[in-house]
Amino acid sequence: MPKMKTKSGAKKRFKVRSSGGIKRSQAFKRHILTKKTTKSKRQLRGMTEVHAADEKLIRAMLPYA
């Protein structure tokens, strides 16, 4: 049986925590930032946990993580 390949897009976007959860960066922070308020941009900082509904799909994309 050959090795399974990791999806390179998922490899760049998600990290698996030691506790088993998957973290991701926030969306809507790349461009068109002038019309967004300072508060909304500040709240988009940092990483968040992946939703439980999507976790199974992401684990399939990261077989060795």
PABAGU-419646 format. One record per atom (N, C-alpha, C): chain; x, z, y; atom name; residue number from 0; residue in one letter. Coordinates in Angstrom, 3 decimals. Atoms other than C-alpha are relative to their C-alpha. Layout:
% PABAGU-419646
<cadena=A, X=X, Z=Z, Y=Y, atomo=CA, num=NUM, residuo=A>
...
END
This chain:
% PABAGU-419646
<cadena=A, X=0.845, Z=0.000, Y=-1.183, atomo=N, num=0, residuo=M>
<cadena=A, X=0.000, Z=0.000, Y=0.000, atomo=CA, num=0, residuo=M>
<cadena=A, X=0.894, Z=0.000, Y=1.251, atomo=C, num=0, residuo=M>
<cadena=A, X=-0.836, Z=-0.001, Y=-1.210, atomo=N, num=1, residuo=P>
<cadena=A, X=1.550, Z=-0.928, Y=3.381, atomo=CA, num=1, residuo=P>
<cadena=A, X=-0.380, Z=1.130, Y=0.954, atomo=C, num=1, residuo=P>
<cadena=A, X=0.272, Z=-1.043, Y=-1.000, atomo=N, num=2, residuo=K>
<cadena=A, X=1.802, Z=1.521, Y=6.247, atomo=CA, num=2, residuo=K>
<cadena=A, X=-1.122, Z=-0.453, Y=0.925, atomo=C, num=2, residuo=K>
<cadena=A, X=1.044, Z=0.305, Y=-0.978, atomo=N, num=3, residuo=M>
<cadena=A, X=-1.145, Z=1.732, Y=8.628, atomo=CA, num=3, residuo=M>
<cadena=A, X=0.640, Z=-0.091, Y=1.382, atomo=C, num=3, residuo=M>
<cadena=A, X=-0.530, Z=0.138, Y=-1.355, atomo=N, num=4, residuo=K>
<cadena=A, X=-0.466, Z=0.587, Y=12.177, atomo=CA, num=4, residuo=K>
<cadena=A, X=-0.826, Z=0.826, Y=0.972, atomo=C, num=4, residuo=K>
<cadena=A, X=0.646, Z=-0.714, Y=-1.090, atomo=N, num=5, residuo=T>
<cadena=A, X=-1.231, Z=2.742, Y=15.183, atomo=CA, num=5, residuo=T>
<cadena=A, X=-0.397, Z=-1.015, Y=1.054, atomo=C, num=5, residuo=T>
<cadena=A, X=0.426, Z=0.875, Y=-1.102, atomo=N, num=6, residuo=K>
<cadena=A, X=-3.260, Z=0.984, Y=17.896, atomo=CA, num=6, residuo=K>
<cadena=A, X=0.836, Z=0.340, Y=1.222, atomo=C, num=6, residuo=K>
<cadena=A, X=-0.933, Z=-0.291, Y=-1.086, atomo=N, num=7, residuo=S>
<cadena=A, X=-0.745, Z=0.642, Y=20.726, atomo=CA, num=7, residuo=S>
<cadena=A, X=-0.712, Z=0.393, Y=1.287, atomo=C, num=7, residuo=S>
<cadena=A, X=0.761, Z=-0.414, Y=-1.182, atomo=N, num=8, residuo=G>
<cadena=A, X=-3.434, Z=0.953, Y=23.420, atomo=CA, num=8, residuo=G>
<cadena=A, X=-0.400, Z=1.456, Y=-0.074, atomo=C, num=8, residuo=G>
<cadena=A, X=0.384, Z=-1.402, Y=0.191, atomo=N, num=9, residuo=A>
<cadena=A, X=-4.608, Z=4.261, Y=21.966, atomo=CA, num=9, residuo=A>
<cadena=A, X=1.221, Z=0.916, Y=0.083, atomo=C, num=9, residuo=A>
<cadena=A, X=-1.243, Z=-0.773, Y=-0.040, atomo=N, num=10, residuo=K>
<cadena=A, X=-1.023, Z=5.463, Y=21.602, atomo=CA, num=10, residuo=K>
<cadena=A, X=0.397, Z=0.323, Y=1.438, atomo=C, num=10, residuo=K>
<cadena=A, X=-0.348, Z=-0.198, Y=-1.405, atomo=N, num=11, residuo=K>
<cadena=A, X=-0.537, Z=5.040, Y=25.364, atomo=CA, num=11, residuo=K>
<cadena=A, X=-1.002, Z=0.898, Y=0.731, atomo=C, num=11, residuo=K>
<cadena=A, X=1.063, Z=-0.671, Y=-0.745, atomo=N, num=12, residuo=R>
<cadena=A, X=-3.828, Z=6.683, Y=26.348, atomo=CA, num=12, residuo=R>
<cadena=A, X=-0.331, Z=1.411, Y=-0.467, atomo=C, num=12, residuo=R>
<cadena=A, X=0.436, Z=-1.283, Y=0.557, atomo=N, num=13, residuo=F>
<cadena=A, X=-4.320, Z=9.701, Y=24.062, atomo=CA, num=13, residuo=F>
<cadena=A, X=1.174, Z=0.766, Y=-0.583, atomo=C, num=13, residuo=F>
<cadena=A, X=-0.980, Z=-0.886, Y=0.625, atomo=N, num=14, residuo=K>
<cadena=A, X=-2.259, Z=12.695, Y=22.939, atomo=CA, num=14, residuo=K>
<cadena=A, X=-0.762, Z=1.038, Y=-0.813, atomo=C, num=14, residuo=K>
<cadena=A, X=0.642, Z=-1.000, Y=0.849, atomo=N, num=15, residuo=V>
<cadena=A, X=-3.152, Z=15.025, Y=20.073, atomo=CA, num=15, residuo=V>
<cadena=A, X=0.674, Z=1.346, Y=0.261, atomo=C, num=15, residuo=V>
<cadena=A, X=-0.514, Z=-1.342, Y=-0.272, atomo=N, num=16, residuo=R>
<cadena=A, X=-2.758, Z=18.713, Y=20.908, atomo=CA, num=16, residuo=R>
<cadena=A, X=0.316, Z=0.711, Y=-1.303, atomo=C, num=16, residuo=R>
<cadena=A, X=-0.350, Z=-0.762, Y=1.192, atomo=N, num=17, residuo=S>
<cadena=A, X=-1.295, Z=21.244, Y=18.502, atomo=CA, num=17, residuo=S>
<cadena=A, X=-1.219, Z=0.697, Y=-0.593, atomo=C, num=17, residuo=S>
<cadena=A, X=1.237, Z=-0.625, Y=0.476, atomo=N, num=18, residuo=S>
<cadena=A, X=-4.742, Z=22.854, Y=18.291, atomo=CA, num=18, residuo=S>
<cadena=A, X=-0.899, Z=-0.990, Y=-0.727, atomo=C, num=18, residuo=S>
<cadena=A, X=0.786, Z=1.023, Y=0.687, atomo=N, num=19, residuo=G>
<cadena=A, X=-6.115, Z=19.544, Y=16.982, atomo=CA, num=19, residuo=G>
<cadena=A, X=-0.869, Z=-0.820, Y=0.912, atomo=C, num=19, residuo=G>
<cadena=A, X=0.806, Z=0.766, Y=-0.958, atomo=N, num=20, residuo=G>
<cadena=A, X=-7.982, Z=18.405, Y=20.079, atomo=CA, num=20, residuo=G>
<cadena=A, X=0.769, Z=-1.200, Y=0.528, atomo=C, num=20, residuo=G>
<cadena=A, X=-0.633, Z=1.188, Y=-0.570, atomo=N, num=21, residuo=I>
<cadena=A, X=-7.295, Z=15.080, Y=21.751, atomo=CA, num=21, residuo=I>
<cadena=A, X=-0.209, Z=0.023, Y=1.499, atomo=C, num=21, residuo=I>
<cadena=A, X=0.127, Z=0.002, Y=-1.452, atomo=N, num=22, residuo=K>
<cadena=A, X=-6.543, Z=14.931, Y=25.458, atomo=CA, num=22, residuo=K>
<cadena=A, X=0.145, Z=-1.422, Y=0.534, atomo=C, num=22, residuo=K>
<cadena=A, X=-0.027, Z=1.303, Y=-0.648, atomo=N, num=23, residuo=R>
<cadena=A, X=-7.011, Z=11.976, Y=27.793, atomo=CA, num=23, residuo=R>
<cadena=A, X=0.088, Z=0.205, Y=1.495, atomo=C, num=23, residuo=R>
<cadena=A, X=-0.047, Z=-0.087, Y=-1.457, atomo=N, num=24, residuo=S>
<cadena=A, X=-6.424, Z=11.233, Y=31.457, atomo=CA, num=24, residuo=S>
<cadena=A, X=-1.345, Z=-0.395, Y=0.583, atomo=C, num=24, residuo=S>
<cadena=A, X=1.266, Z=0.276, Y=-0.667, atomo=N, num=25, residuo=Q>
<cadena=A, X=-9.252, Z=10.914, Y=33.956, atomo=CA, num=25, residuo=Q>
<cadena=A, X=-0.069, Z=-1.457, Y=0.453, atomo=C, num=25, residuo=Q>
<cadena=A, X=0.242, Z=1.348, Y=-0.505, atomo=N, num=26, residuo=A>
<cadena=A, X=-10.742, Z=7.541, Y=34.879, atomo=CA, num=26, residuo=A>
<cadena=A, X=-0.336, Z=0.058, Y=1.493, atomo=C, num=26, residuo=A>
<cadena=A, X=0.394, Z=0.169, Y=-1.414, atomo=N, num=27, residuo=F>
<cadena=A, X=-11.582, Z=6.283, Y=38.420, atomo=CA, num=27, residuo=F>
<cadena=A, X=1.029, Z=0.540, Y=0.979, atomo=C, num=27, residuo=F>
<cadena=A, X=-1.030, Z=-0.540, Y=-0.890, atomo=N, num=28, residuo=K>
<cadena=A, X=-8.248, Z=7.322, Y=39.950, atomo=CA, num=28, residuo=K>
<cadena=A, X=1.056, Z=-1.050, Y=0.327, atomo=C, num=28, residuo=K>
<cadena=A, X=-1.035, Z=1.022, Y=-0.134, atomo=N, num=29, residuo=R>
<cadena=A, X=-6.377, Z=3.980, Y=40.069, atomo=CA, num=29, residuo=R>
<cadena=A, X=-0.037, Z=-0.748, Y=1.323, atomo=C, num=29, residuo=R>
<cadena=A, X=0.085, Z=0.811, Y=-1.221, atomo=N, num=30, residuo=H>
<cadena=A, X=-7.656, Z=1.984, Y=43.031, atomo=CA, num=30, residuo=H>
<cadena=A, X=-1.348, Z=0.246, Y=0.669, atomo=C, num=30, residuo=H>
<cadena=A, X=1.176, Z=-0.220, Y=-0.851, atomo=N, num=31, residuo=I>
<cadena=A, X=-10.364, Z=1.852, Y=45.737, atomo=CA, num=31, residuo=I>
<cadena=A, X=-0.160, Z=1.499, Y=0.278, atomo=C, num=31, residuo=I>
<cadena=A, X=0.016, Z=-1.441, Y=-0.229, atomo=N, num=32, residuo=L>
<cadena=A, X=-9.444, Z=5.423, Y=46.657, atomo=CA, num=32, residuo=L>
<cadena=A, X=-0.422, Z=0.364, Y=1.420, atomo=C, num=32, residuo=L>
<cadena=A, X=0.328, Z=-0.312, Y=-1.394, atomo=N, num=33, residuo=T>
<cadena=A, X=-10.261, Z=5.106, Y=50.378, atomo=CA, num=33, residuo=T>
<cadena=A, X=-1.442, Z=0.457, Y=0.157, atomo=C, num=33, residuo=T>
<cadena=A, X=1.413, Z=-0.389, Y=-0.129, atomo=N, num=34, residuo=K>
<cadena=A, X=-14.019, Z=5.419, Y=49.864, atomo=CA, num=34, residuo=K>
<cadena=A, X=-0.347, Z=1.258, Y=-0.790, atomo=C, num=34, residuo=K>
<cadena=A, X=0.249, Z=-1.224, Y=0.756, atomo=N, num=35, residuo=K>
<cadena=A, X=-13.684, Z=8.390, Y=47.517, atomo=CA, num=35, residuo=K>
<cadena=A, X=0.430, Z=1.203, Y=0.833, atomo=C, num=35, residuo=K>
<cadena=A, X=-0.314, Z=-1.191, Y=-0.788, atomo=N, num=36, residuo=T>
<cadena=A, X=-13.694, Z=11.862, Y=49.033, atomo=CA, num=36, residuo=T>
<cadena=A, X=1.229, Z=0.703, Y=-0.569, atomo=C, num=36, residuo=T>
<cadena=A, X=-1.181, Z=-0.761, Y=0.422, atomo=N, num=37, residuo=T>
<cadena=A, X=-10.663, Z=14.127, Y=48.884, atomo=CA, num=37, residuo=T>
<cadena=A, X=-0.353, Z=0.935, Y=-1.143, atomo=C, num=37, residuo=T>
<cadena=A, X=0.442, Z=-0.920, Y=1.048, atomo=N, num=38, residuo=K>
<cadena=A, X=-12.647, Z=16.567, Y=46.755, atomo=CA, num=38, residuo=K>
<cadena=A, X=-0.128, Z=-0.714, Y=-1.341, atomo=C, num=38, residuo=K>
<cadena=A, X=0.189, Z=0.714, Y=1.267, atomo=N, num=39, residuo=S>
<cadena=A, X=-13.567, Z=13.952, Y=44.146, atomo=CA, num=39, residuo=S>
<cadena=A, X=1.333, Z=-0.448, Y=-0.585, atomo=C, num=39, residuo=S>
<cadena=A, X=-1.332, Z=0.392, Y=0.486, atomo=N, num=40, residuo=K>
<cadena=A, X=-9.969, Z=12.688, Y=43.943, atomo=CA, num=40, residuo=K>
<cadena=A, X=0.763, Z=1.189, Y=-0.564, atomo=C, num=40, residuo=K>
<cadena=A, X=-0.671, Z=-1.208, Y=0.470, atomo=N, num=41, residuo=R>
<cadena=A, X=-8.696, Z=16.251, Y=43.546, atomo=CA, num=41, residuo=R>
<cadena=A, X=-0.542, Z=0.431, Y=-1.361, atomo=C, num=41, residuo=R>
<cadena=A, X=0.607, Z=-0.397, Y=1.264, atomo=N, num=42, residuo=Q>
<cadena=A, X=-11.147, Z=16.931, Y=40.726, atomo=CA, num=42, residuo=Q>
<cadena=A, X=0.323, Z=-0.962, Y=-1.140, atomo=C, num=42, residuo=Q>
<cadena=A, X=-0.381, Z=0.963, Y=1.035, atomo=N, num=43, residuo=L>
<cadena=A, X=-9.936, Z=13.808, Y=38.877, atomo=CA, num=43, residuo=L>
<cadena=A, X=1.434, Z=0.197, Y=-0.482, atomo=C, num=43, residuo=L>
<cadena=A, X=-1.378, Z=-0.260, Y=0.434, atomo=N, num=44, residuo=R>
<cadena=A, X=-6.403, Z=15.221, Y=38.528, atomo=CA, num=44, residuo=R>
<cadena=A, X=0.029, Z=0.600, Y=-1.399, atomo=C, num=44, residuo=R>
<cadena=A, X=-0.224, Z=-0.678, Y=1.268, atomo=N, num=45, residuo=G>
<cadena=A, X=-5.034, Z=16.322, Y=35.189, atomo=CA, num=45, residuo=G>
<cadena=A, X=-0.666, Z=-0.678, Y=-1.180, atomo=C, num=45, residuo=G>
<cadena=A, X=0.513, Z=0.539, Y=1.250, atomo=N, num=46, residuo=M>
<cadena=A, X=-6.126, Z=15.771, Y=31.628, atomo=CA, num=46, residuo=M>
<cadena=A, X=-1.278, Z=0.734, Y=-0.392, atomo=C, num=46, residuo=M>
<cadena=A, X=1.217, Z=-0.625, Y=0.530, atomo=N, num=47, residuo=T>
<cadena=A, X=-9.435, Z=16.453, Y=29.890, atomo=CA, num=47, residuo=T>
<cadena=A, X=-0.064, Z=-0.248, Y=-1.492, atomo=C, num=47, residuo=T>
<cadena=A, X=0.200, Z=0.129, Y=1.448, atomo=N, num=48, residuo=E>
<cadena=A, X=-10.608, Z=16.775, Y=26.323, atomo=CA, num=48, residuo=E>
<cadena=A, X=-0.887, Z=-1.215, Y=-0.281, atomo=C, num=48, residuo=E>
<cadena=A, X=0.830, Z=1.126, Y=0.427, atomo=N, num=49, residuo=V>
<cadena=A, X=-12.049, Z=13.734, Y=24.531, atomo=CA, num=49, residuo=V>
<cadena=A, X=-1.325, Z=0.553, Y=-0.526, atomo=C, num=49, residuo=V>
<cadena=A, X=1.322, Z=-0.427, Y=0.445, atomo=N, num=50, residuo=H>
<cadena=A, X=-15.779, Z=14.004, Y=23.819, atomo=CA, num=50, residuo=H>
<cadena=A, X=-0.057, Z=-0.017, Y=-1.526, atomo=C, num=50, residuo=H>
<cadena=A, X=0.086, Z=-0.151, Y=1.456, atomo=N, num=51, residuo=A>
<cadena=A, X=-16.675, Z=15.068, Y=20.273, atomo=CA, num=51, residuo=A>
<cadena=A, X=-0.541, Z=-1.258, Y=-0.684, atomo=C, num=51, residuo=A>
<cadena=A, X=0.582, Z=1.217, Y=0.576, atomo=N, num=52, residuo=A>
<cadena=A, X=-18.680, Z=11.848, Y=19.701, atomo=CA, num=52, residuo=A>
<cadena=A, X=1.044, Z=-1.096, Y=-0.185, atomo=C, num=52, residuo=A>
<cadena=A, X=-1.029, Z=1.043, Y=0.058, atomo=N, num=53, residuo=D>
<cadena=A, X=-15.563, Z=9.710, Y=20.295, atomo=CA, num=53, residuo=D>
<cadena=A, X=1.222, Z=0.398, Y=-0.811, atomo=C, num=53, residuo=D>
<cadena=A, X=-1.219, Z=-0.510, Y=0.631, atomo=N, num=54, residuo=E>
<cadena=A, X=-13.040, Z=11.876, Y=18.466, atomo=CA, num=54, residuo=E>
<cadena=A, X=0.318, Z=-0.692, Y=-1.327, atomo=C, num=54, residuo=E>
<cadena=A, X=-0.216, Z=0.634, Y=1.301, atomo=N, num=55, residuo=K>
<cadena=A, X=-13.514, Z=10.272, Y=15.033, atomo=CA, num=55, residuo=K>
<cadena=A, X=0.582, Z=-1.406, Y=0.161, atomo=C, num=55, residuo=K>
<cadena=A, X=-0.502, Z=1.349, Y=-0.259, atomo=N, num=56, residuo=L>
<cadena=A, X=-12.920, Z=6.773, Y=16.449, atomo=CA, num=56, residuo=L>
<cadena=A, X=1.463, Z=0.020, Y=0.426, atomo=C, num=56, residuo=L>
<cadena=A, X=-1.364, Z=-0.077, Y=-0.500, atomo=N, num=57, residuo=I>
<cadena=A, X=-9.740, Z=7.826, Y=18.229, atomo=CA, num=57, residuo=I>
<cadena=A, X=0.956, Z=0.441, Y=-1.092, atomo=C, num=57, residuo=I>
<cadena=A, X=-0.848, Z=-0.416, Y=1.122, atomo=N, num=58, residuo=R>
<cadena=A, X=-8.364, Z=9.597, Y=15.153, atomo=CA, num=58, residuo=R>
<cadena=A, X=0.291, Z=-1.157, Y=-0.952, atomo=C, num=58, residuo=R>
<cadena=A, X=-0.210, Z=1.188, Y=0.843, atomo=N, num=59, residuo=A>
<cadena=A, X=-8.820, Z=6.341, Y=13.211, atomo=CA, num=59, residuo=A>
<cadena=A, X=1.040, Z=-0.930, Y=0.620, atomo=C, num=59, residuo=A>
<cadena=A, X=-0.983, Z=0.843, Y=-0.696, atomo=N, num=60, residuo=M>
<cadena=A, X=-6.736, Z=4.535, Y=15.858, atomo=CA, num=60, residuo=M>
<cadena=A, X=1.390, Z=0.609, Y=-0.010, atomo=C, num=60, residuo=M>
<cadena=A, X=-1.283, Z=-0.715, Y=0.025, atomo=N, num=61, residuo=L>
<cadena=A, X=-3.979, Z=7.178, Y=15.611, atomo=CA, num=61, residuo=L>
<cadena=A, X=0.208, Z=0.633, Y=-1.372, atomo=C, num=61, residuo=L>
<cadena=A, X=-0.034, Z=-0.547, Y=1.360, atomo=N, num=62, residuo=P>
<cadena=A, X=-3.439, Z=7.579, Y=11.846, atomo=CA, num=62, residuo=P>
<cadena=A, X=1.105, Z=1.025, Y=-0.232, atomo=C, num=62, residuo=P>
<cadena=A, X=-1.125, Z=-0.911, Y=0.252, atomo=N, num=63, residuo=Y>
<cadena=A, X=-0.106, Z=9.460, Y=12.092, atomo=CA, num=63, residuo=Y>
<cadena=A, X=0.152, Z=1.062, Y=1.071, atomo=C, num=63, residuo=Y>
<cadena=A, X=-0.104, Z=-0.987, Y=-1.090, atomo=N, num=64, residuo=A>
<cadena=A, X=-0.803, Z=11.625, Y=15.156, atomo=CA, num=64, residuo=A>
<cadena=A, X=-0.550, Z=1.351, Y=-0.457, atomo=C, num=64, residuo=A>
END
